[in-house]
């Protein structure tokens, strides 16, 4: 089975973040009547925190599973719990500093965050379809008959 190379994965991640920020930053600045620079700072800060949180949370969750169950295999219920706890943790970490920096209430900031989550849900789907067409997987090597 052919998989993407490490450089391809780096290109994917960087393009995903850069294009996503280039779209969402002016959109949220306009929608919330905030300076573009302020929304850019929030976007870059949130993306950076989310990346670090992903690493730390996944490591901690796997250790907790191993301690509780003797392995880190995730059944469907574990994946659901993982997703819920990850998003709640990120929300708790992001809302207060975003609200303070943007001069918004926690409720306004929560609505902003939900808008961003909805955008990234659709953007992720569309981006990956386009990416796969522009940068298709390399052809699998042909097996030589014995």
N, C-alpha and C positions, 0 to 999 in steps of 0.2 A: 504494500500500500504506500503510495507516494504522499509525503507530507511537505508542508512548506519549510523552507530553510530558515535558519536563524536570521540572516539579513532580511529575508522577505517578511518575517514576523516583525522585525524592528521597523521596516518601511511601513507596514500595515498600521502598527500602533501609532507611529508619528503622524502619518497621514490622517488617521482617524481623529486624533486629538486636534491637530492643526485645523482641519476642515471643520470639525464640529465647533471649535471655539470661534472660527471665522464666521460661522452662521449664527450661533446662539448668542454671542456677545453683543453684536449690534441689535439683534432681535429683542433681547431682554432690556438693553439700554433704552430702546424706543418704547417697549411695552410698559416699563416701569418708570420712564422719564428720569433715568439716571445717566450720569456721564459715562461715555464709552470706556474711558480709562478705568473707572471704578468697577464696571462690570468685567472688564478684562482682568483686573487684579483678582476679583472674586473667582472668575473662571479658572485662571491658572492656579490659584491657591487651592480651589476645590479639586481640580484634577490631580494636583500633586498629593494632597492629603488622601484622596481616594486610592491612589496608587500605593502609597505607604500602608494605608489601612488594609488594602487587599492582601498584601504580603503578610502583615502581622495577624490579621484575623484568620486567614486560612491556616497559618501555622498553629495558632492557638486552638482553632476548632479541631484540627486533625489530632493534636495532642490530647484534647479533651475526649474525643471519640476513642482514641486508643486506650486512654485511662479507664473509660467507662465500659467499653466493649471489647477491648483487647486487639482492636484493629481500627484502621481509619477508613474502611469502606463505607461509602455513604449510600444508604437506601433512600428511597424517595422522601420519606419523612425527614431524614437528616438533611437532604438537599433543600427542602422547603424551610426547615428551621435555619439552616445556614444562610439562605437568601434573606429571610426575614430579619434575623439578628444582624447580618451585615448591613442591610439598608438602615435599620433602626440606629445602629451604632454610628454610621456615617451621618445620619440626620442629626443626631444628638451633638456630634462634634462640629458640624457645619453651621447649624442654625444660629446659635448665639453669636459667633464672630461675624457671620454674614449680616445678621440683623444690625449689629453694632456698626460695622463698617459702612453699611448702606443707609443707616439711619431709618430703619424700617422696624415695624413690630414683628414679633415672632410669628404671628399669624400671616402677615404679608410675606414674610420670608418663607414660610412653609408653602404658601401658594406659589411663590416663585420657584421653589425647589420642585414642587409637583409638576409645574410647567416644564422645567428643565428635564425631569425624569421622562415625561411623556415625549418630549422632543427626541431625547436620546434613544428611546425605545424604537421610534419610527426611523430615526437616522441610522441606527445600528443595522437595522434590517436592510434599508436601501443601500447604505454604504457597502455592506458586505456583498450584496448581489453585484453591484457595479465593480467592486474590487476584484471579485472572482472572474468577471468577464475581461477586465483590463489586464489583470495579472493571473492568468489561469495556472492551475497546478501543472508542474512539469509532467511530461508523459512518463508513465512507469517504464522502467527498463524492460526490454524484451528478454524473456527467458529463453535460453538456448536449449534445444532438445538434447537429451543425453545420448 
